[in-house]
Amino acid sequence: MRILLVEPFLGGSHKQWAEQWSAHSQHTVDIVGLPGRYWKWRMIGSAPVMVQKMVDGIRPDLLVYSSMANVAAIRGLLPADWQTIPSVLYMHENQLVYPTMPKKGKRPQRQPSLEMIHAISCLAVDRIFFNSEFHRNSFLEAIATSIDRFPDYQWTDQVPLISDKSEVLYVGIEAPEEFRSPPASKKESGPPVILWNHRWDFDKAPRPFFQMLYRLQDRGVDFQLIVLGASNPATHSIFTEARNRLARRIIHWGFVDTRAEYYNLLWQADVVPVTSLQEFFGISVLEAVSRLTYPLLPNRLSYPEHIPLDLHSEYLYSGMKSLEGKLTQFLAAPRPPDLRIQQHISRYYWPEIIGAYDHAFEKVTSVITTK
């Protein structure tokens, strides 16, 4: 089967997912996309460009759209013979439940035009796959409320149709390299290493993360620090302050050019305390945990799905006071994560999950073409 993935924002984790899926699938997965920048413009205005790129290639058996695609607009511009191709929407994220960046002195405003692109795109495809249970459930809960804000002709009666054709298909991730450390310890000596390996954006909540580290430092708690990720003007002052105040504890700071460098730094980390305000799946956290980094995760968003239920009380927290207490305890007595977590998240590794991908997309084409 030939699949065409339509990705207007081919960058970051979207690109990583697309290329790894294409490499592992038994089907031919072609990718058409645009550079991963100007994400709002990609959603609003990229449809004519994407259509041209699509029809310049071989007509596929299945179209898979990323959540950055304005599917209704693209389908409306496609030639008639392309409009009958079975189609799928893969929801990496959505604007209906995404937190808005607060502006000083102003109330945060949602962006209903972007919300509606997601909602109407769901109506324009045959099947919808969400990257976590949290994502699916929160989106379906939010969509009726979002539509209900509009003055008339609210089509909330179609929300059940979206629910009926949606399911969860987790993100695939690369399996870790061979364990480089003995199971009892990540390293032989030195203070434990705290890791930040997320985007430098407000939704990852860097300020409370670093404020917690300042408090630990003021109390004389010993630790080292690895901070990964590319700089962002919106959070520049937060990271600049942290780099100055925590300078003597830093092992590495900033973006690395290769995956090999990135993974090598993950192997050096002992604990990844996460403060994110939003997470639909959490690739970066799982990349760290798969390399024996101890997770301390919020008991919300997608994170509970990544920890076995009987381990929730140890690895999940509620509130910053709880996180700081758990992190303090860990730093006093570092230890590797329970191996049951490794077993639990191994279901996301591409060799394990690719069968579910191939089967899910084969099923879409077989059902649609036999109607």
C-alpha positions in Angstrom: 0.0 0.0 0.0 1.2 3.5 -0.8 0.5 6.1 1.9 1.0 9.9 1.5 1.7 11.8 4.8 0.7 15.5 4.5 2.6 17.5 7.0 2.6 21.3 6.7 5.0 21.6 9.7 7.8 19.2 8.9 10.0 20.0 11.9 10.9 18.9 15.4 9.0 16.0 16.8 6.6 16.0 13.8 9.5 15.4 11.4 11.1 12.8 13.7 7.8 10.8 13.9 7.1 11.0 10.2 10.6 9.9 9.1 10.7 7.1 11.7 7.3 5.8 10.8 8.2 5.8 7.1 11.4 3.9 7.8 9.7 1.2 9.8 6.5 0.6 8.0 6.0 -2.3 5.6 4.1 0.1 3.4 5.5 2.8 1.3 5.1 6.1 3.2 5.8 9.2 1.2 6.0 12.5 3.0 5.1 16.0 1.6 5.7 18.9 3.9 7.0 22.4 4.5 9.7 23.6 6.8 8.8 23.5 10.5 8.3 27.3 11.1 5.4 29.8 11.2 3.0 27.2 12.5 -0.1 29.4 12.5 0.5 30.3 8.8 1.0 26.6 8.0 -2.5 25.9 9.5 -4.3 28.9 8.0 -2.7 29.4 4.6 -0.6 26.4 3.4 -3.4 24.4 1.7 -2.8 25.6 -1.9 1.0 24.8 -1.6 0.3 21.4 0.0 -2.1 20.5 -2.8 0.4 21.3 -5.5 3.0 19.2 -3.7 0.6 16.3 -3.3 -0.6 16.1 -6.9 3.0 16.3 -8.2 3.6 12.8 -6.8 2.1 9.4 -7.3 -1.6 9.0 -6.4 -1.6 7.1 -3.1 -4.0 4.5 -1.6 -4.3 6.5 1.6 -3.9 10.1 2.7 -2.7 10.7 6.3 -2.9 14.4 7.4 -1.1 15.9 10.4 -3.0 18.0 12.8 -1.2 21.0 11.3 -3.1 20.5 8.1 -6.3 22.4 7.2 -7.8 19.2 5.8 -11.2 20.6 4.6 -9.4 23.3 2.7 -6.9 20.9 1.2 -9.6 18.4 0.2 -11.7 21.1 -1.4 -8.7 22.1 -3.6 -7.7 18.6 -4.7 -8.6 17.2 -8.1 -11.8 15.1 -8.1 -10.1 11.8 -8.4 -8.0 12.6 -5.3 -11.0 13.5 -3.2 -12.2 9.9 -3.1 -8.9 8.6 -1.6 -9.5 7.3 2.0 -8.1 9.8 4.6 -6.9 9.9 8.1 -6.1 12.7 10.5 -3.3 12.1 13.0 -3.7 14.4 16.0 -0.3 15.4 17.5 -1.9 18.4 19.2 -4.9 20.7 19.1 -5.6 24.3 19.9 -8.9 23.6 21.8 -7.1 22.6 25.0 -3.7 24.2 24.4 -2.8 26.7 27.1 -2.6 30.3 25.9 0.5 32.4 26.7 -0.5 35.0 29.3 0.4 38.6 28.5 1.2 41.1 31.2 -1.9 43.1 32.0 -4.1 41.3 29.5 -6.4 38.4 29.7 -5.2 35.4 27.5 -7.3 35.1 24.4 -8.1 31.8 22.6 -7.8 31.6 18.8 -11.2 30.3 17.6 -10.1 30.2 14.0 -7.4 27.7 14.7 -9.6 25.7 17.0 -12.2 25.4 14.2 -9.5 24.2 11.7 -8.9 21.3 14.0 -12.6 20.6 14.6 -13.7 20.8 10.9 -10.6 18.8 9.8 -12.0 16.0 12.0 -15.3 16.1 10.0 -13.3 16.0 6.7 -11.6 12.6 7.2 -12.6 9.0 7.5 -10.7 8.2 10.7 -8.9 10.1 13.4 -6.0 8.9 15.5 -5.0 10.6 18.7 -1.5 10.2 20.2 -2.8 9.5 23.7 -6.0 8.7 25.7 -5.6 12.1 27.4 -5.5 13.9 24.1 -8.6 12.1 22.7 -10.7 12.5 25.8 -9.7 16.2 26.4 -10.4 17.1 22.8 -13.8 15.5 22.7 -14.7 17.2 26.0 -13.6 20.6 24.7 -15.0 20.6 21.2 -18.7 20.9 22.2 -17.8 23.8 24.6 -15.8 25.5 21.9 -18.6 25.3 19.3 -21.1 26.4 21.8 -19.4 29.8 22.1 -20.5 30.8 18.7 -23.8 32.8 18.2 -25.9 30.4 16.1 -25.9 27.3 13.8 -23.8 25.4 16.3 -23.2 21.9 15.0 -22.6 20.2 18.4 -24.8 17.3 17.1 -21.9 16.2 14.9 -19.5 15.8 17.9 -20.6 12.2 18.4 -19.6 11.5 14.8 -16.1 12.7 15.5 -16.0 10.5 18.7 -17.2 7.4 16.8 -14.4 7.6 14.3 -11.6 8.4 16.7 -9.2 6.1 18.5 -5.7 6.2 20.1 -2.6 5.3 18.2 0.5 6.2 20.4 3.5 7.9 19.0 6.4 5.6 18.1 9.8 6.3 19.5 13.3 5.0 18.9 14.3 2.1 21.2 17.3 3.0 23.4 20.8 1.9 22.7 22.4 -0.9 24.8 22.4 0.1 28.5 25.8 1.8 29.1 25.5 1.9 32.9 25.2 -0.8 35.6 21.6 -1.2 36.7 22.3 0.0 40.2 23.6 3.5 39.3 23.8 5.9 36.4 27.4 6.7 37.3 30.1 5.9 39.7 30.5 9.2 41.6 29.5 12.9 41.7 26.3 14.7 42.5 23.1 13.4 40.8 22.2 15.1 37.5 18.9 16.8 36.9 17.6 17.0 33.3 15.6 19.5 31.3 15.1 18.2 27.7 12.0 20.0 26.5 11.2 23.0 24.2 12.1 26.3 25.8 8.5 27.4 25.7 6.0 28.7 28.3 3.8 25.6 28.1 6.7 23.5 29.5 6.7 25.9 32.6 10.5 26.6 32.9 10.0 29.3 35.6 8.7 27.0 38.3 11.2 24.4 37.3 14.2 26.7 37.8 12.7 28.4 40.9 12.6 24.9 42.5 16.3 24.4 41.7 17.1 27.8 43.2 15.4 26.7 46.4 17.4 23.5 46.4 20.6 25.3 45.9 19.8 27.8 48.7 19.2 24.8 51.0 22.6 23.4 50.1 21.3 20.4 48.2 24.0 19.1 45.8 23.1 18.4 42.2 24.3 18.9 38.6 22.3 20.1 35.7 21.8 19.3 32.0 19.6 21.6 30.0 18.9 20.7 26.4 16.8 22.4 23.7 16.9 25.4 21.4 16.5 29.0 22.7 13.3 30.8 22.4 12.9 34.6 22.6 9.7 34.3 24.6 11.5 32.6 27.5 15.0 34.1 27.0 15.1 35.9 30.3 14.1 32.9 32.3 16.9 30.7 30.9 19.5 33.5 31.0 18.8 34.0 34.7 18.9 30.2 35.4 22.2 29.8 33.5 23.8 32.6 35.6 22.4 31.5 39.0 23.1 27.8 38.4 26.4 28.2 36.5 28.6 26.0 38.7 26.2 23.1 38.5 25.9 23.0 34.7 27.3 20.0 32.7 25.6 21.1 29.5 23.4 23.9 28.3 21.5 24.3 25.1 20.9 22.7 21.7 23.0 19.8 20.4 23.4 19.1 16.7 23.1 15.4 16.5 20.8 12.7 18.0 23.9 10.8 19.2 25.0 13.8 21.3 21.5 14.2 22.6 21.2 10.5 23.6 24.7 10.6 25.2 23.6 13.4 27.5 20.3 11.6 28.4 22.4 8.6 29.6 24.3 11.0 31.9 21.1 12.3 33.6 19.7 10.8 36.8 16.3 12.4 37.2 13.9 14.3 35.0 11.4 16.4 37.0 8.7 17.7 34.7 6.6 20.8 35.3 4.8 21.1 31.9 1.4 22.8 31.6 0.6 20.8 28.5 1.6 17.5 27.0 -0.3 15.5 24.5 2.2 12.6 24.5 5.7 13.4 25.8 8.4 12.1 23.5 11.3 13.9 25.2 10.3 12.5 28.7 10.1 9.0 27.3 13.4 9.3 25.5 15.0 10.1 28.9 13.1 7.4 30.8 14.0 4.8 28.3 17.6 5.6 29.1 17.2 4.9 32.8 16.5 8.5 33.9 14.2 8.6 36.9 10.8 10.3 36.1 9.0 12.7 38.4 5.8 13.6 36.4 2.6 15.5 37.0 -0.4 13.4 37.8 -2.3 14.9 34.8 -2.1 15.3 31.1 -0.7 12.3 29.2 1.9 11.4 31.9 -0.1 8.8 33.9 -0.4 6.7 30.8 3.4 6.2 30.8 3.6 4.8 34.3 2.2 1.5 35.5 -0.8 2.1 37.7 0.7 0.5 40.8 3.7 2.8 40.5 1.8 6.1 40.2 2.2 7.1 43.9 6.0 7.0 43.6 6.5 8.6 40.2 3.6 11.0 39.9 3.1 14.2 41.9 0.3 16.7 42.5 1.5 20.3 43.0 5.0 21.8 43.1 5.4 21.2 46.9 5.0 17.5 46.2 7.4 17.6 43.3 10.1 19.4 45.3 9.7 16.9 48.2 10.1 13.9 45.8 13.0 15.5 44.1 14.7 16.2 47.4 14.3 12.6 48.5 15.7 11.4 45.2 18.8 13.6 45.3 19.5 12.3 48.8 19.3 8.7 47.6 19.6 8.4 43.8 18.4 5.2 42.2 17.4 3.9 38.8 13.7 3.8 37.9 11.7 0.6 38.4 12.3 -1.7 35.4 8.6 -2.2 35.1 8.5 1.3 33.7 10.9 0.3 31.0 8.7 -2.7 30.2 5.6 -0.5 30.1 7.0 2.1 27.7 8.6 -0.5 25.4 5.2 -0.7 23.8 6.0 2.6 22.1 9.3 1.5 20.5 8.9 1.4 16.7 9.6 -2.4 16.3 6.8 -3.0 18.8 4.2 -0.5 17.6 4.6 -0.5 13.9 2.3 -3.5 13.5 -0.5 -1.5 15.1 0.2 1.4 12.6 0.2 -0.9 9.6 -3.0 -2.7 10.7 -4.8 0.5 11.6 -4.2 2.1 8.2 -4.9 -1.1 6.3 -8.2 -1.3 8.1 -9.1 2.3 7.0 -8.5 1.6 3.3 -10.3 -1.8 3.4 -13.4 -0.4 5.1 -13.7 2.7 2.9 -13.0 1.0 -0.4 -15.7 -1.7 0.3 -18.4 0.8 1.2 
